[in-house]
Amino acid sequence: MNRKRATVTCPECGLRETFEKLAAARGVIETHRSETGHEATWELHRLSSGVERAGDEAGVCGRESCPTTDSPLYIGED
């Protein structure tokens, strides 16, 4: 089964690749950054709502509005 899990793009050079495995997408981002100095990003596809909610509660998205500091999943600073 061919499932698209992530799309990596770079606005500086037009890189656009789609991956079935998140590890492969993350590897391309790191390689692209080290080889070109560009900041490629990824768009994740098909995450379950529970995974998204857990990430938001843990504060891993990087936005101040996301974490629920009273959640047992929160990993931010006290």
C-alpha positions as a Markdown table, in Angstrom:
| # | Residue | x | y | z |
|---|---|---|---|---|
| 1 | Met | 0.0 | 0.0 | 0.0 |
| 2 | Asn | 1.4 | 3.4 | -1.0 |
| 3 | Arg | 0.5 | 5.9 | 1.7 |
| 4 | Lys | 1.7 | 9.4 | 1.6 |
| 5 | Arg | 2.7 | 10.4 | 5.1 |
| 6 | Ala | 4.7 | 13.6 | 4.6 |
| 7 | Thr | 5.6 | 16.1 | 1.9 |
| 8 | Val | 8.9 | 18.0 | 2.2 |
| 9 | Thr | 9.2 | 21.4 | 0.5 |
| 10 | Cys | 11.8 | 24.1 | 0.2 |
| 11 | Pro | 10.7 | 27.6 | -0.8 |
| 12 | Glu | 14.2 | 28.6 | -1.7 |
| 13 | Cys | 14.9 | 26.0 | -4.4 |
| 14 | Gly | 11.6 | 24.4 | -5.2 |
| 15 | Leu | 12.4 | 21.0 | -3.6 |
| 16 | Arg | 9.1 | 19.0 | -3.3 |
| 17 | Glu | 9.1 | 15.3 | -2.4 |
| 18 | Thr | 6.5 | 13.0 | -0.9 |
| 19 | Phe | 7.3 | 10.2 | 1.5 |
| 20 | Glu | 5.7 | 7.1 | 2.9 |
| 21 | Lys | 7.9 | 7.1 | 6.0 |
| 22 | Leu | 8.4 | 10.0 | 8.3 |
| 23 | Ala | 12.0 | 9.0 | 9.0 |
| 24 | Ala | 12.9 | 9.3 | 5.3 |
| 25 | Ala | 11.3 | 12.7 | 5.2 |
| 26 | Arg | 13.1 | 13.9 | 8.3 |
| 27 | Gly | 16.4 | 12.7 | 6.8 |
| 28 | Val | 15.9 | 14.6 | 3.6 |
| 29 | Ile | 15.2 | 17.8 | 5.6 |
| 30 | Glu | 18.4 | 17.4 | 7.6 |
| 31 | Thr | 20.5 | 16.5 | 4.5 |
| 32 | His | 19.0 | 19.4 | 2.6 |
| 33 | Arg | 19.8 | 21.8 | 5.4 |
| 34 | Ser | 23.4 | 20.7 | 5.8 |
| 35 | Glu | 24.1 | 20.6 | 2.0 |
| 36 | Thr | 22.3 | 23.8 | 1.0 |
| 37 | Gly | 21.7 | 25.9 | 4.2 |
| 38 | His | 18.0 | 26.0 | 3.2 |
| 39 | Glu | 15.2 | 25.5 | 5.7 |
| 40 | Ala | 13.0 | 22.8 | 4.1 |
| 41 | Thr | 9.8 | 22.1 | 5.9 |
| 42 | Trp | 7.3 | 19.2 | 6.0 |
| 43 | Glu | 3.6 | 18.8 | 5.9 |
| 44 | Leu | 2.4 | 15.7 | 7.7 |
| 45 | His | -0.6 | 13.7 | 6.3 |
| 46 | Arg | -3.0 | 11.3 | 7.9 |
| 47 | Leu | -2.2 | 11.6 | 11.6 |
| 48 | Ser | -5.0 | 10.4 | 13.8 |
| 49 | Ser | -6.8 | 13.0 | 15.8 |
| 50 | Gly | -5.5 | 11.4 | 19.0 |
| 51 | Val | -1.9 | 11.8 | 17.8 |
| 52 | Glu | -2.5 | 15.5 | 17.0 |
| 53 | Arg | -4.2 | 16.2 | 20.3 |
| 54 | Ala | -1.4 | 14.5 | 22.2 |
| 55 | Gly | 1.2 | 16.6 | 20.4 |
| 56 | Asp | -0.7 | 19.7 | 21.0 |
| 57 | Glu | -1.1 | 18.9 | 24.7 |
| 58 | Ala | 2.6 | 18.0 | 25.0 |
| 59 | Gly | 3.5 | 21.4 | 23.5 |
| 60 | Val | 5.6 | 19.9 | 20.7 |
| 61 | Cys | 4.2 | 22.0 | 17.9 |
| 62 | Gly | 6.1 | 25.1 | 19.0 |
| 63 | Arg | 3.2 | 27.4 | 19.2 |
| 64 | Glu | 2.4 | 29.0 | 22.6 |
| 65 | Ser | -1.3 | 28.5 | 22.1 |
| 66 | Cys | -1.0 | 24.7 | 21.8 |
| 67 | Pro | 0.1 | 23.3 | 25.1 |
| 68 | Thr | -2.3 | 22.4 | 27.8 |
| 69 | Thr | 0.0 | 22.9 | 30.8 |
| 70 | Asp | -2.2 | 20.8 | 33.2 |
| 71 | Ser | -2.1 | 17.8 | 30.8 |
| 72 | Pro | 0.1 | 14.8 | 31.9 |
| 73 | Leu | 1.6 | 15.0 | 28.4 |
| 74 | Tyr | 2.9 | 18.5 | 28.7 |
| 75 | Ile | 6.7 | 18.5 | 28.5 |
| 76 | Gly | 7.4 | 22.2 | 28.6 |
| 77 | Glu | 9.1 | 24.2 | 31.3 |
| 78 | Asp | 7.3 | 24.7 | 34.6 |
